[in-house]
Amino acid sequence: MGEGIGAFLPFILMFLVVYFFMIAPQMKKAKQEKKFNSELKRGDKVITKSGMYAKVMDLNDKDNSCVLETMSGKIKFDRSAISMEMSKKLNTAPPAVKK
């Protein structure tokens, strides 16, 4: 009986390593991204995942979209297209010094 469990021990250990180093951090990041998207509000400055700088003008909870204002005009985006990492860096970075 001990040999049966011992044969599966490497597979169990491999699964645990994969879980703690790959699956758990990915789930944590997805949870943070969902929280970020739910906390968006009008007037927030954001960057989309494609690199477009914009300001949130309107939020629609029905279809999980938002209207962003860019220098070209207003565009409707899905909230998942907004980059959490780049938007946080944009809002926490010190203002650029003009010379």
C-alpha positions as CSV (number, residue, x, y, z in Angstrom):
1,M,0.0,0.0,0.0
2,G,2.9,2.4,0.8
3,E,4.4,1.7,-2.6
4,G,1.2,2.8,-4.4
5,I,1.2,6.2,-2.7
6,G,5.0,6.5,-3.2
7,A,4.5,6.0,-6.9
8,F,2.1,9.0,-7.1
9,L,4.1,11.3,-4.8
10,P,6.2,12.8,-7.7
11,F,3.0,13.7,-9.6
12,I,1.4,15.2,-6.5
13,L,4.5,17.3,-5.8
14,M,4.6,18.4,-9.4
15,F,1.0,19.5,-9.2
16,L,1.6,21.4,-6.0
17,V,4.5,23.2,-7.6
18,V,2.5,24.1,-10.7
19,Y,-0.4,25.3,-8.5
20,F,1.6,27.5,-6.2
21,F,3.9,29.0,-8.9
22,M,1.5,29.3,-11.8
23,I,-2.2,28.9,-11.1
24,A,-2.5,30.7,-7.7
25,P,-0.7,33.9,-8.9
26,Q,-2.8,33.9,-12.1
27,M,-6.0,33.6,-10.1
28,K,-4.9,36.4,-7.7
29,K,-4.1,38.7,-10.7
30,A,-7.5,38.0,-12.3
31,K,-9.3,38.8,-9.0
32,Q,-7.3,42.1,-8.7
33,E,-8.2,43.0,-12.4
34,K,-11.9,42.3,-11.7
35,K,-11.8,44.5,-8.6
36,F,-10.0,47.3,-10.6
37,N,-12.6,47.2,-13.4
38,S,-15.5,47.3,-10.9
39,E,-13.9,50.3,-9.1
40,L,-13.6,52.4,-12.3
41,K,-15.4,55.7,-12.0
42,R,-16.0,58.8,-14.2
43,G,-13.0,61.0,-14.6
44,D,-10.4,58.2,-14.1
45,K,-7.4,58.4,-16.4
46,V,-6.7,55.0,-18.0
47,I,-4.6,53.3,-20.6
48,T,-6.1,50.5,-22.7
49,K,-4.2,47.3,-23.3
50,S,-3.5,48.6,-26.9
51,G,-1.8,51.6,-25.4
52,M,-4.5,54.3,-25.9
53,Y,-4.5,57.0,-23.2
54,A,-8.1,58.1,-22.3
55,K,-10.4,59.4,-19.6
56,V,-13.5,57.5,-18.4
57,M,-16.6,59.5,-19.4
58,D,-19.4,57.0,-18.8
59,L,-19.8,53.4,-17.4
60,N,-22.4,50.9,-18.4
61,D,-22.9,48.1,-16.0
62,K,-25.4,46.3,-18.2
63,D,-22.9,45.2,-20.9
64,N,-19.7,45.9,-18.8
65,S,-18.6,48.6,-21.2
66,C,-17.4,52.2,-20.8
67,V,-17.1,55.3,-22.9
68,L,-13.6,56.7,-23.0
69,E,-12.6,60.1,-24.2
70,T,-9.5,60.4,-26.2
71,M,-7.9,63.3,-28.1
72,S,-9.8,62.0,-31.2
73,G,-13.2,61.8,-29.5
74,K,-15.3,59.4,-27.6
75,I,-15.0,55.6,-28.0
76,K,-16.9,52.7,-26.4
77,F,-14.7,50.0,-25.0
78,D,-15.2,46.8,-23.0
79,R,-13.9,47.3,-19.4
80,S,-11.6,44.3,-19.8
81,A,-9.7,46.3,-22.5
82,I,-8.4,48.7,-19.8
83,S,-4.9,47.8,-18.5
84,M,-4.8,47.7,-14.7
85,E,-1.0,47.8,-14.5
86,M,-0.4,50.7,-17.0
87,S,-3.4,52.7,-15.6
88,K,-2.1,52.4,-12.0
89,K,1.4,53.5,-13.2
90,L,-0.2,56.5,-15.0
91,N,-2.2,57.6,-11.9
92,T,0.7,57.1,-9.4
93,A,3.6,58.5,-11.5
94,P,4.8,62.0,-10.5
95,P,3.8,64.7,-13.0
96,A,6.4,65.4,-15.8
97,V,8.5,68.5,-15.3
98,K,8.1,71.0,-18.1
99,K,11.2,72.9,-19.1
